[in-house]
Amino acid sequence: MEYKRSCMDRLQTIVLKEKRGVYYFQFPMLEEVKEISHGFSTRLGGVSQGEYASMNFSFTRGDDGNAVKENYRRICGVLDMPWERCVLSHQTHTVNIKKVTEEDAGKGVVSERDYRDVDGLITNERQIPLVTFFADCVPLYFVDPVHHAIGLSHSGWRGTVKRMGEKTLLAMNREFGTKAEDVLACVGPSICNQCYEVGEEVAEEFAQGFSQDQKTQILRKKENGKYLLDLWKANEIILLEASVQPQHLAVTDVCTKCNPHLLYSHRVMGEKRGNLAAFLMLK
């Protein structure tokens, strides 16, 4: 499967795999941690039809619910996760983070969610896959091998400017004693800095939230008055400032907008599309 990579110096940070017809990404750094299972989905390998084709994980975009459940069965079978115990976020571009417990197992897939406005999930429970959703925004993975805890967050531009990555680490520290310097963190497939054009109002929020030097790294003004925003770099800066160690950080080089044959992209497809998903579980 051919696809475009944005930063050739990052070729080993994330790898595309295929198993039983399901295509998915994994981070080699996280594969070394034997007590977790993880993955990031693609469009390929599911049973959804039409504009959702074929590996859609959203129950709320109009797709057939049975097809979506089969998609969960397929990718969880490949990732060695119990699909019926997945816990789904309820994303509204907040920085709200939920601690997932055993009583939450299956919420969003086989039972209704009794929570709203949750863009981050953390847990130290075993055999509960955390699931968050994407179609250009940034997936953030967190693994604490010392306290045996994990976190998974959705960080669009709103979440990034409000430092979702740092807030997830603080929540893990509060609940599990996690220290950021012990954490393995990964920034997953999302829109790249050559594709993500934003207006003056978004650029101004980042200008206020980052130093002048950092601003020059994450914003580039175009001739049309718009800006190109680098969410990968912004999240990298946030995580390093939060005390994640450079050797414990993997940043993707795979852009959703550059690869619409492989990944859903809101910028390419608008609302008529499925959702990608990030998966993370303690075995």
C-alpha positions as CSV (number, residue, x, y, z in Angstrom):
1,M,0.0,0.0,0.0
2,E,1.6,3.2,-1.2
3,Y,1.0,6.5,0.7
4,K,2.6,9.9,1.1
5,R,4.9,10.7,4.0
6,S,5.5,14.3,5.0
7,C,8.9,14.1,6.8
8,M,11.3,11.5,5.5
9,D,13.5,11.8,8.6
10,R,10.7,10.2,10.6
11,L,10.3,7.0,8.7
12,Q,10.7,4.8,11.7
13,T,8.3,6.6,14.0
14,I,5.1,4.9,12.7
15,V,4.6,1.9,10.4
16,L,1.6,0.8,8.2
17,K,0.7,-2.9,8.6
18,E,-1.9,-5.3,7.2
19,K,-3.4,-8.3,8.8
20,R,-6.5,-10.3,7.5
21,G,-7.3,-7.4,5.1
22,V,-7.2,-4.7,7.8
23,Y,-4.7,-1.9,7.3
24,Y,-3.6,0.0,10.4
25,F,-0.7,2.0,11.8
26,Q,1.5,1.2,14.8
27,F,4.4,3.0,16.6
28,P,7.5,0.8,16.9
29,M,8.3,2.5,20.2
30,L,5.0,1.3,21.7
31,E,5.3,-2.1,20.2
32,E,8.3,-2.6,22.5
33,V,6.0,-2.3,25.5
34,K,4.6,-5.8,25.9
35,E,1.9,-5.0,28.4
36,I,0.0,-2.8,25.9
37,S,-1.8,-3.2,22.6
38,H,-2.3,-0.2,20.3
39,G,-3.2,0.9,16.8
40,F,-4.5,3.7,14.5
41,S,-7.0,2.7,11.9
42,T,-7.2,3.4,8.2
43,R,-10.2,3.5,5.8
44,L,-9.4,0.0,4.6
45,G,-10.5,-3.4,5.8
46,G,-14.1,-2.8,7.0
47,V,-17.6,-3.4,5.8
48,S,-19.2,0.1,5.8
49,Q,-20.5,1.2,2.4
50,G,-20.7,4.4,0.3
51,E,-19.3,7.5,1.8
52,Y,-18.3,5.6,5.0
53,A,-16.3,3.0,3.1
54,S,-15.0,1.0,4.6
55,M,-13.6,1.0,8.1
56,N,-15.7,3.7,9.8
57,F,-15.8,3.7,13.6
58,S,-18.5,6.4,14.2
59,F,-22.0,5.4,15.2
60,T,-23.2,9.0,14.9
61,R,-22.5,10.0,11.3
62,G,-25.4,8.0,9.7
63,D,-23.6,4.7,9.0
64,D,-25.3,1.3,9.6
65,G,-24.8,0.4,13.3
66,N,-24.2,-3.3,12.6
67,A,-21.5,-2.5,10.0
68,V,-19.8,-0.2,12.5
69,K,-19.8,-3.0,15.1
70,E,-18.3,-5.4,12.6
71,N,-15.6,-2.9,12.0
72,Y,-14.8,-2.9,15.7
73,R,-14.8,-6.7,15.7
74,R,-12.3,-6.7,12.8
75,I,-9.7,-4.3,14.0
76,C,-9.9,-5.5,17.6
77,G,-9.4,-9.0,16.4
78,V,-6.2,-7.8,14.6
79,L,-5.1,-5.8,17.7
80,D,-5.9,-8.6,20.1
81,M,-8.5,-6.5,22.0
82,P,-12.0,-7.4,23.2
83,W,-14.2,-5.2,20.9
84,E,-17.2,-5.4,23.3
85,R,-15.2,-3.8,26.1
86,C,-14.1,-0.7,24.1
87,V,-14.8,2.7,25.8
88,L,-15.5,5.5,23.4
89,S,-14.8,9.2,23.9
90,H,-17.5,11.8,23.3
91,Q,-15.5,14.5,21.5
92,T,-16.6,18.2,21.4
93,H,-13.1,19.8,21.2
94,T,-12.8,20.2,25.0
95,V,-9.8,19.3,27.2
96,N,-12.0,17.2,29.5
97,I,-10.5,13.9,30.5
98,K,-12.3,10.9,31.9
99,K,-10.9,8.2,34.2
100,V,-12.1,4.9,32.8
101,T,-13.0,2.2,35.3
102,E,-14.3,-1.4,34.9
103,E,-17.9,-0.2,35.1
104,D,-17.3,1.8,31.9
105,A,-16.4,-1.3,29.8
106,G,-18.3,-1.3,26.5
107,K,-19.7,2.2,26.8
108,G,-20.3,3.6,23.3
109,V,-20.2,0.2,21.6
110,V,-22.6,-2.2,23.4
111,S,-24.1,0.3,25.9
112,E,-24.9,4.0,25.9
113,R,-22.3,6.5,27.1
114,D,-23.5,8.2,30.3
115,Y,-20.9,11.0,29.8
116,R,-20.5,13.8,27.3
117,D,-17.9,16.3,26.3
118,V,-14.9,14.0,26.8
119,D,-11.9,14.3,24.5
120,G,-9.4,12.4,26.6
121,L,-9.5,8.9,28.3
122,I,-7.1,7.6,30.9
123,T,-7.1,4.2,32.8
124,N,-5.0,1.7,34.7
125,E,-7.6,-1.0,34.2
126,R,-6.7,-4.1,32.1
127,Q,-8.4,-5.3,29.0
128,I,-10.4,-2.1,28.4
129,P,-9.5,-0.6,25.0
130,L,-9.7,3.2,25.0
131,V,-11.0,4.7,21.7
132,T,-10.8,8.2,20.3
133,F,-11.8,9.5,16.8
134,F,-10.2,11.5,14.0
135,A,-10.4,12.9,10.5
136,D,-7.6,15.5,10.6
137,C,-7.2,16.3,14.3
138,V,-4.3,14.9,16.3
139,P,-4.3,11.6,18.3
140,L,-2.1,11.6,21.4
141,Y,-1.0,8.3,23.0
142,F,0.4,8.1,26.5
143,V,1.9,5.0,28.1
144,D,3.3,5.0,31.7
145,P,5.2,1.7,32.1
146,V,6.1,2.5,35.7
147,H,2.6,2.9,37.1
148,H,1.0,0.7,34.4
149,A,-1.4,3.4,33.2
150,I,-2.4,4.7,29.7
151,G,-4.0,7.8,28.2
152,L,-5.5,8.6,24.8
153,S,-6.6,12.1,23.7
154,H,-8.1,14.0,20.8
155,S,-6.3,17.3,20.1
156,G,-7.6,19.5,17.3
157,W,-6.5,23.1,17.1
158,R,-8.7,24.1,20.1
159,G,-7.3,21.2,22.2
160,T,-3.8,21.9,21.1
161,V,-3.9,25.6,22.0
162,K,-5.4,24.6,25.4
163,R,-2.5,22.1,25.8
164,M,-4.5,18.8,25.8
165,G,-1.3,16.8,26.0
166,E,-0.1,18.5,29.1
167,K,-3.6,18.2,30.7
168,T,-3.7,14.5,30.0
169,L,-0.3,14.0,31.7
170,L,-1.5,16.0,34.7
171,A,-4.7,13.9,34.9
172,M,-2.6,10.7,34.8
173,N,-0.3,12.1,37.6
174,R,-3.3,13.0,39.7
175,E,-5.0,9.6,39.3
176,F,-2.1,7.2,39.0
177,G,1.0,9.0,40.2
178,T,2.4,9.2,36.6
179,K,5.6,11.2,36.1
180,A,5.9,12.8,32.6
181,E,9.6,11.9,32.4
182,D,8.6,8.2,32.5
183,V,5.9,8.4,29.8
184,L,6.1,7.2,26.3
185,A,4.2,9.6,24.1
186,C,3.1,9.5,20.5
187,V,1.6,12.0,18.1
188,G,-0.5,10.1,15.5
189,P,-1.6,10.6,11.9
190,S,-3.3,14.0,11.3
191,I,-3.2,17.0,9.0
192,C,0.3,18.2,8.2
193,N,1.8,21.7,8.2
194,Q,1.6,22.0,4.4
195,C,-2.1,21.3,4.4
196,Y,-3.6,22.9,7.4
197,E,-4.6,26.5,6.5
198,V,-6.2,28.6,9.2
199,G,-7.4,32.2,9.5
200,E,-6.1,35.1,11.5
201,E,-8.2,34.3,14.6
202,V,-6.8,30.8,15.0
203,A,-3.2,32.1,14.4
204,E,-3.7,34.8,17.0
205,E,-4.7,32.2,19.7
206,F,-1.5,30.2,19.0
207,A,0.5,33.4,19.0
208,Q,-0.8,34.2,22.5
209,G,-0.3,30.7,23.7
210,F,3.3,30.1,22.6
211,S,6.5,32.1,22.7
212,Q,7.8,34.1,19.8
213,D,10.4,31.5,18.9
214,Q,7.8,28.7,19.1
215,K,5.4,30.8,17.0
216,T,7.9,30.9,14.2
217,Q,8.1,27.1,14.3
218,I,4.4,26.4,14.2
219,L,2.9,29.2,12.1
220,R,3.8,30.4,8.6
221,K,2.0,33.3,6.9
222,K,0.8,32.8,3.3
223,E,0.5,35.5,0.6
224,N,-3.3,35.3,0.8
225,G,-3.2,36.4,4.5
226,K,-3.9,32.9,5.8
227,Y,-1.5,30.8,7.9
228,L,-0.2,27.3,7.7
229,L,-0.4,25.7,11.2
230,D,1.9,22.9,12.3
231,L,-0.1,20.9,14.9
232,W,2.6,18.2,15.0
233,K,5.3,20.7,16.1
234,A,2.9,22.4,18.5
235,N,2.1,19.2,20.3
236,E,5.7,18.2,20.3
237,I,6.6,21.5,22.0
238,I,3.8,21.0,24.6
239,L,4.8,17.5,25.5
240,L,8.5,18.4,25.8
241,E,7.7,21.4,28.0
242,A,5.5,19.0,30.1
243,S,8.7,17.0,30.8
244,V,8.3,14.1,28.3
245,Q,11.8,13.1,27.4
246,P,12.8,13.5,23.7
247,Q,13.8,9.8,23.4
248,H,10.3,8.9,24.7
249,L,8.5,10.9,22.0
250,A,7.5,9.7,18.6
251,V,5.9,12.2,16.1
252,T,4.1,11.0,13.0
253,D,4.9,11.9,9.4
254,V,1.6,10.7,8.0
255,C,-0.9,13.4,6.9
256,T,-4.6,12.6,6.6
257,K,-5.3,15.2,3.9
258,C,-2.4,14.0,1.8
259,N,-3.7,10.4,1.8
260,P,-7.5,10.4,1.3
261,H,-7.3,7.0,-0.3
262,L,-6.1,5.6,3.0
263,L,-7.4,8.0,5.7
264,Y,-10.5,10.0,6.2
265,S,-10.0,13.8,6.1
266,H,-12.5,16.4,7.0
267,R,-10.6,19.0,4.8
268,V,-11.0,16.7,1.8
269,M,-14.4,15.0,2.4
270,G,-16.4,17.4,4.6
271,E,-19.1,15.8,6.7
272,K,-19.7,13.0,4.2
273,R,-17.2,10.5,5.5
274,G,-16.4,8.0,8.3
275,N,-14.1,8.5,11.3
276,L,-10.7,7.0,11.9
277,A,-10.0,5.7,15.4
278,A,-7.0,5.4,17.8
279,F,-6.9,2.3,20.1
280,L,-4.9,1.8,23.2
281,M,-5.2,-0.9,25.9
282,L,-3.4,-2.4,28.8
283,K,-3.2,-6.2,28.4
